[in-house]
Amino acid sequence: MNKVRTIFANMSWLMISQIITSVCAFVWTILTARYLGVSDYGILGTATSFSVIVIVVADLGVTTYITRSISVDYNVEAEYLGNALSLKLILSVLYLAVVIFISYLLGWDNFTILITFLFAIESLIKSFYNLLFASFQAHEQMKYQAITNTLLNVLTLVFIVMICFTDFGLLGITFAYIAANLIGLIYCIAALTKHIIVPKLLFDLKFFKKLIIAGIPFALTTLFYTLYYSIDMVMITQFSTTYATGLYNSTYKLINVLTLFYTIYSAVIFPVMSKLFKQGKDMLRLSFVKSIKYLSMITIPIAVATFFYAGDVIYLCYGNQYADADSVLKILVWTVCFLFVNGACSMILNASHKETSVTKIYSLAAVFNAGLNLCLIPYFSAHGAAFATVMTDVLILILEMYMISKINQLPDRHLIFDLIKIIIASAVMGGVFYLVNMSLWLAIPVGVIVYLIVITLIKFFDNEDKLIIKQILGKA
């Protein structure tokens, strides 16, 4: 019962933070897209995607490895965190050099290279506070992580609003991101120092080697994961136009807003899963099954609703200049469903010390995605990239389910029945949208009501779900 309450408390803090973050991100995404225009927004998308892909050089999987290690044994925290910080400082220099080298190699113009380099600095700052988040997650003290996220996102919005009243353009937007993240990092260090541990730089070359070797599987997983989710924008720029990249980036930002909840969920559940694996596999399987059930309950109806109202969503957010993006959104929105399920699968494999299997899966997915992009983007531009992303998600789901079956953690038929119920309820909601011509604002409450009624009628929540709810509320 205490474990459930702890999870719920952490979820509550992160949920409040993420609601604020989502609203801020949504607003600044719209402001930035409208302020920059399609082509410059395409450059921004390329720069951010490229810097995220290469950031693995500055981390090498150390952050994920440390989160798991500290979750199991707090006594190793000082040694792990101190050496990891020192190692990341060294790797940061290499990272920035790699960014500049590859940018020139791709033949980008000087302005695009400058923006990419600056966003690499922003990604580097994020990489450092994500490392510090490992301690908050391991101690299940996500309150301070939530405050950090809230602070930096509110500041990002404030700075971007200020830039939108100037003529600094894309360069000004870039510095707004950097300044907000830098302030967030300062607060994160202060909170960690005051409430958990004083981070001190340690230089143990043997320990560096240990961290690198242990982190490589996580690093490769992260690399392949970001490749298949971010390489598309880089490839659209290379094989199509920055205008097409801008259209794709505008839809991708909306998808990111929808997937922010997964970031919360994984931050809370992964340390818990690592503990449950040590304590008992039955609880690990329960956590996994409920993760898929509850996440799918949210994402599938959202995807269905977005499919029917993609044009209205694009017009509302970006205006007429992004009108061509609605058909891209209709394809890309389905990645939300797969992202959540695939993420839950990856968590149970990582928590079960099967990170090498996850690495292999994402390596195959990255190659598959790059190949599809190479074939489709020259002919179908952003639409081809969107289709390639969805098909890659399907491949990952198949491969991860196969690996989960090999560790005897495959969900039973009850989860399949639950997913069928979700699909039925979502389909009924979609049918109402198709038959009744409603405005977007009317469709939202009507869709929610129809979905909840169907979910209730088909008895979606079982006794186990009701018990979990009672435990969260402190009534069991």
C-alpha positions in Angstrom: 0.0 0.0 0.0 2.8 2.4 0.9 4.5 1.7 -2.5 1.3 2.5 -4.4 0.9 5.8 -2.4 4.6 6.7 -3.1 4.1 6.1 -6.8 0.9 8.1 -6.8 2.6 11.0 -4.9 5.4 11.1 -7.4 3.0 10.9 -10.3 1.0 13.8 -8.8 4.0 16.0 -8.5 5.2 15.2 -12.0 1.6 15.4 -13.4 1.2 18.9 -12.0 4.6 19.8 -13.4 3.8 18.2 -16.8 0.4 20.0 -17.1 2.2 23.3 -16.7 5.0 22.1 -19.0 2.6 20.9 -21.6 0.7 24.1 -21.6 3.9 26.1 -21.9 5.3 23.9 -24.6 2.1 24.0 -26.5 2.0 27.8 -26.4 5.7 28.4 -27.3 5.4 25.8 -30.1 2.6 27.8 -31.7 4.3 31.1 -31.1 7.7 29.9 -32.5 6.1 28.3 -35.6 4.1 31.4 -36.4 7.0 33.7 -35.6 9.6 31.9 -37.7 7.5 30.7 -40.6 7.7 27.2 -42.2 11.3 27.3 -43.6 13.0 28.7 -40.5 10.9 26.4 -38.3 12.3 23.6 -40.5 15.9 24.6 -39.7 15.0 24.6 -36.0 13.6 21.1 -36.3 16.7 19.9 -38.1 19.0 21.5 -35.5 17.2 20.1 -32.5 16.8 16.6 -34.0 20.5 16.4 -35.0 21.8 17.6 -31.6 19.5 15.1 -29.9 20.9 12.2 -32.0 24.5 13.0 -31.4 24.0 13.8 -27.6 24.6 10.1 -26.9 28.3 10.9 -27.3 28.1 13.1 -24.2 26.3 10.5 -22.1 27.2 7.0 -23.3 24.2 5.5 -21.4 25.6 6.4 -18.0 22.4 8.2 -16.8 20.1 5.2 -17.3 22.7 2.8 -15.7 23.2 5.1 -12.7 19.4 5.3 -12.2 19.1 1.6 -12.0 22.2 1.1 -9.8 21.2 3.8 -7.2 17.6 2.5 -7.1 18.9 -0.8 -5.8 21.7 0.5 -3.5 21.9 4.1 -2.2 25.3 3.6 -0.8 27.0 3.8 -4.2 25.4 7.1 -5.1 28.2 9.4 -4.3 30.8 7.4 -6.2 28.6 6.8 -9.2 27.3 10.4 -9.5 30.7 12.1 -8.9 32.5 10.0 -11.5 29.6 10.3 -14.0 29.7 14.1 -13.8 33.4 14.2 -14.4 33.1 11.8 -17.3 30.3 13.8 -18.9 32.5 17.0 -18.7 35.2 15.3 -20.7 32.7 13.8 -23.2 31.0 17.2 -23.7 34.1 18.5 -25.5 34.1 15.5 -27.8 30.3 15.9 -28.4 30.6 19.5 -29.6 33.5 18.7 -31.9 31.4 15.8 -33.4 28.5 18.2 -34.0 30.6 20.7 -35.9 32.4 18.1 -37.9 29.3 16.2 -39.1 27.4 19.5 -39.8 30.2 20.6 -42.2 30.3 17.1 -43.7 26.6 17.3 -44.5 27.2 20.5 -46.5 24.9 22.7 -44.4 25.1 26.5 -44.8 26.9 28.5 -42.0 23.7 29.7 -40.4 22.2 26.2 -40.1 25.5 25.0 -38.6 25.6 27.9 -36.1 22.0 27.1 -35.0 22.8 23.4 -34.7 25.9 24.1 -32.6 23.9 26.3 -30.2 21.2 23.7 -29.9 23.9 21.2 -29.2 24.9 23.4 -26.2 21.2 23.3 -25.1 21.1 19.5 -25.4 24.3 19.3 -23.4 22.8 21.3 -20.5 19.7 19.0 -20.6 22.0 16.0 -20.5 23.6 17.2 -17.2 20.3 17.9 -15.4 19.0 14.5 -16.6 22.0 12.9 -15.0 21.1 14.7 -11.7 17.5 13.5 -12.1 18.8 10.0 -11.6 19.2 10.7 -7.9 15.7 12.2 -7.6 14.3 9.2 -9.4 16.3 6.6 -7.5 15.2 8.2 -4.1 11.6 8.5 -5.5 11.8 12.2 -4.8 10.5 13.5 -8.1 9.2 16.6 -6.4 12.4 18.5 -7.2 12.6 17.1 -10.7 9.1 18.4 -11.2 10.0 21.8 -9.9 13.1 21.9 -12.2 11.0 21.0 -15.2 8.3 23.6 -14.4 10.9 26.3 -13.9 12.8 25.8 -17.1 9.6 25.4 -19.2 8.0 28.5 -17.8 11.2 30.5 -18.4 11.4 29.1 -21.9 7.9 30.4 -22.6 8.7 33.8 -21.1 11.9 34.2 -23.0 10.3 33.1 -26.3 7.4 35.5 -25.8 10.0 38.3 -25.3 11.9 37.3 -28.5 8.6 37.3 -30.5 8.5 41.0 -29.9 11.9 41.6 -31.4 13.7 41.0 -34.8 16.2 38.5 -33.4 14.5 35.6 -35.3 15.7 32.1 -35.0 19.0 33.1 -33.3 17.0 34.8 -30.5 14.7 31.7 -30.1 17.8 29.5 -29.8 19.3 31.7 -27.0 15.9 31.6 -25.2 16.1 27.8 -25.0 19.7 27.9 -23.7 19.1 30.6 -21.1 16.0 28.8 -19.6 17.8 25.4 -19.5 20.8 26.9 -17.8 18.7 28.4 -15.0 16.9 25.1 -14.6 20.3 23.3 -14.2 21.4 25.8 -11.5 18.2 25.1 -9.5 18.5 21.3 -10.0 22.1 21.4 -8.6 20.9 23.5 -5.6 17.9 21.2 -4.9 20.1 18.0 -5.1 22.7 19.6 -2.8 20.2 20.6 -0.2 17.9 17.6 -0.1 19.8 14.5 -1.2 23.5 14.6 -1.9 26.2 17.2 -2.5 27.5 16.3 -6.0 31.3 16.3 -6.1 33.5 15.7 -9.1 35.5 12.5 -8.8 38.2 11.3 -11.3 38.7 7.6 -11.1 39.8 6.3 -14.5 39.0 2.7 -13.6 35.5 3.7 -12.6 35.2 5.7 -15.8 35.8 2.5 -17.7 33.3 0.6 -15.6 30.6 3.3 -16.3 31.3 3.3 -20.0 31.2 -0.5 -20.4 28.0 -0.8 -18.3 26.4 2.2 -20.1 27.1 1.2 -23.7 24.0 -1.0 -24.1 21.8 1.8 -22.8 23.8 4.3 -25.0 23.2 2.2 -28.1 19.5 1.8 -27.2 19.2 5.6 -26.8 21.1 6.2 -30.1 19.0 3.9 -32.1 15.8 5.1 -30.4 16.6 8.8 -31.2 17.7 7.8 -34.7 14.4 6.3 -35.6 12.5 9.2 -34.0 14.7 12.1 -35.1 16.7 11.1 -38.2 13.6 11.8 -40.3 13.8 15.5 -40.0 17.5 15.5 -40.8 16.8 13.3 -43.9 13.8 15.5 -45.0 16.2 18.5 -45.0 18.8 16.5 -47.0 16.5 15.0 -49.6 13.6 17.4 -49.7 13.2 21.0 -48.5 13.3 23.0 -45.2 9.6 23.8 -46.0 8.8 20.1 -45.8 10.8 19.8 -42.7 8.9 22.7 -41.2 5.6 20.9 -42.0 6.8 17.7 -40.4 8.3 19.5 -37.4 5.0 21.3 -36.7 3.1 18.0 -36.5 5.9 16.3 -34.6 5.8 19.1 -31.9 2.1 18.3 -31.4 2.9 14.6 -31.0 5.6 15.6 -28.4 2.9 17.4 -26.4 0.8 14.2 -26.4 3.7 12.0 -25.4 4.9 14.1 -22.5 2.8 12.0 -20.1 5.0 9.0 -21.0 8.0 10.9 -19.8 6.4 11.3 -16.4 5.3 7.7 -16.3 8.6 6.2 -17.2 10.5 8.4 -14.7 8.3 7.1 -11.9 7.9 3.5 -13.0 11.4 2.5 -14.1 13.1 2.7 -10.7 10.1 0.9 -9.2 10.3 -1.8 -11.8 14.0 -2.3 -11.0 13.1 -2.9 -7.4 10.2 -5.2 -8.2 12.5 -7.3 -10.4 14.7 -7.9 -7.3 11.7 -8.5 -5.0 9.4 -10.7 -7.2 8.5 -11.2 -10.9 4.8 -11.3 -10.2 4.7 -7.7 -9.1 6.9 -6.8 -12.1 4.4 -8.4 -14.5 1.5 -6.6 -12.8 3.3 -3.3 -13.1 3.9 -4.0 -16.8 0.4 -5.1 -17.6 -1.2 -2.1 -15.8 1.2 0.2 -17.5 0.0 -0.9 -21.0 -3.6 -0.9 -20.0 -3.8 2.6 -18.5 -1.5 4.2 -21.0 -3.5 2.7 -23.9 -6.7 3.8 -22.3 -5.5 7.4 -22.8 -3.6 7.3 -26.0 -5.9 5.3 -28.4 -8.9 7.6 -28.1 -6.6 10.7 -28.4 -5.2 9.3 -31.6 -8.7 8.5 -33.0 -10.0 12.0 -32.2 -6.9 13.7 -33.7 -7.3 11.7 -36.9 -10.8 13.1 -37.4 -9.9 16.6 -36.5 -6.3 16.9 -37.8 -7.1 19.8 -40.1 -8.9 21.8 -37.3 -6.0 21.2 -34.9 -3.4 22.4 -37.4 -5.4 25.5 -38.4 -6.0 26.3 -34.7 -2.4 25.9 -33.8 -0.4 27.2 -36.7 -2.8 29.0 -39.1 -3.1 28.7 -42.9 0.6 28.7 -43.7 0.8 25.1 -42.2 -2.4 23.8 -43.8 -0.5 21.1 -45.7 0.6 19.5 -42.4 -2.9 18.1 -41.6 -2.4 15.0 -43.7 1.0 14.4 -42.1 -0.6 14.6 -38.6 -3.2 12.0 -39.6 -0.4 9.5 -40.1 2.0 10.5 -37.4 -0.5 10.6 -34.6 -0.6 6.8 -34.4 2.9 6.8 -33.1 1.5 8.0 -29.8 -0.2 4.6 -29.2 2.9 2.6 -30.1 5.3 4.8 -28.2 3.5 4.2 -24.9 3.2 0.4 -25.4 6.7 0.0 -26.7 8.0 2.2 -23.9 6.4 -0.1 -21.3 8.0 -3.1 -23.0 11.4 -1.5 -23.0 11.1 -0.6 -19.3 10.3 -4.2 -18.3 13.2 -5.5 -20.4 15.6 -2.9 -18.9 14.4 -3.6 -15.4 14.9 -7.3 -16.0 18.5 -6.7 -17.0 17.8 -7.4 -20.7 19.1 -4.1 -21.9 21.2 -5.8 -24.6 18.0 -7.2 -26.1 16.4 -3.7 -26.2 19.6 -2.4 -27.8 19.4 -5.1 -30.6 15.7 -4.3 -31.2 16.3 -0.5 -31.5 19.3 -1.1 -33.7 17.2 -3.1 -36.1 14.5 -0.5 -35.9 16.9 2.3 -36.6 18.2 0.6 -39.7 14.7 -0.3 -40.8 13.5 3.3 -40.3 16.5 4.9 -42.1 16.0 2.5 -45.0 12.3 3.3 -45.3 13.0 7.0 -45.0 15.6 6.7 -47.7 13.1 5.1 -50.0 10.0 7.2 -49.2 11.2 10.7 -48.4 12.5 11.5 -52.0 9.1 10.6 -53.4 6.6 11.4 -50.6 8.5 14.0 -48.5 7.1 14.5 -45.0 4.3 12.0 -45.6 6.9 9.3 -46.3 8.8 10.1 -43.1 5.5 9.8 -41.1 4.6 6.5 -42.6 8.1 5.1 -41.9 7.9 6.1 -38.3 4.6 4.3 -37.7 5.8 1.2 -39.5 9.0 1.2 -37.4 6.9 1.4 -34.2 5.0 -1.7 -35.4 8.2 -3.6 -35.9 9.5 -2.6 -32.4 6.3 -3.9 -30.8 6.6 -7.3 -32.5 10.3 -7.7 -31.5 9.8 -6.6 -27.9 6.8 -8.8 -27.4 8.9 -11.7 -28.6 11.7 -10.9 -26.2 9.3 -10.5 -23.3 7.9 -13.9 -24.0 11.4 -15.4 -23.6 11.6 -14.1 -20.0 8.1 -15.3 -19.2 6.7 -11.9 -18.7 4.3 -11.9 -21.6 0.8 -10.6 -20.6 -2.1 -13.1 -20.6 -5.3 -12.9 -22.6 -6.9 -10.5 -20.2 -4.7 -7.6 -21.4 -5.8 -8.4 -25.0 -9.4 -8.2 -23.9 -8.8 -4.9 -22.2 -7.1 -3.5 -25.4 -10.1 -4.7 -27.5 -12.5 -2.9 -25.1 -10.4 0.3 -25.5 -10.5 0.0 -29.3 -14.3 -0.6 -29.3 -14.9 2.5 -27.1 -12.6 4.5 -29.3 -14.2 3.2 -32.5 -17.7 4.2 -31.2 -16.4 7.6 -30.4 -14.9 7.9 -33.9 -18.2 6.7 -35.4 -19.9 9.6 -33.7 -17.4 12.0 -35.1 -17.9 10.5 -38.6 -21.7 10.6 -38.5 -22.2 13.9 -36.8 -20.6 17.0 -38.2 -19.4 18.8 -35.1 -16.9 21.6 -34.5 -13.7 20.8 -32.7 -14.8 22.5 -29.5 -18.1 20.5 -29.4 -16.4 17.3 -30.4 -14.0 17.3 -27.4 -16.7 17.1 -24.6 -19.0 14.9 -26.7 -16.1 12.5 -27.4 -15.0 12.3 -23.8 -18.6 11.6 -22.7 -19.2 8.9 -25.3 -15.9 7.2 -24.6 -16.5 7.1 -20.8 -20.0 5.8 -21.2 -18.8 2.9 -23.5 -15.9 2.2 -21.2 -18.3 1.9 -18.3 -20.9 -0.2 -20.1 -18.3 -2.8 -21.3 -16.9 -3.0 -17.7 -13.4 -2.0 -18.5 -12.2 -1.7 -14.9 -11.8 -5.0 -13.1 -11.6 -5.8 -9.3 -7.8 -5.4 -9.5 -8.1 -1.9 -10.9 -10.6 -0.9 -8.3 -8.3 -2.2 -5.6 -5.4 -0.1 -7.0 -7.7 3.0 -7.0 -8.7 2.4 -3.4 -5.0 2.0 -2.4 -4.1 5.3 -4.1 -7.0 7.0 -2.2 -5.9 5.4 1.0 -9.1 3.4 1.4 -7.5 -0.1 1.3 
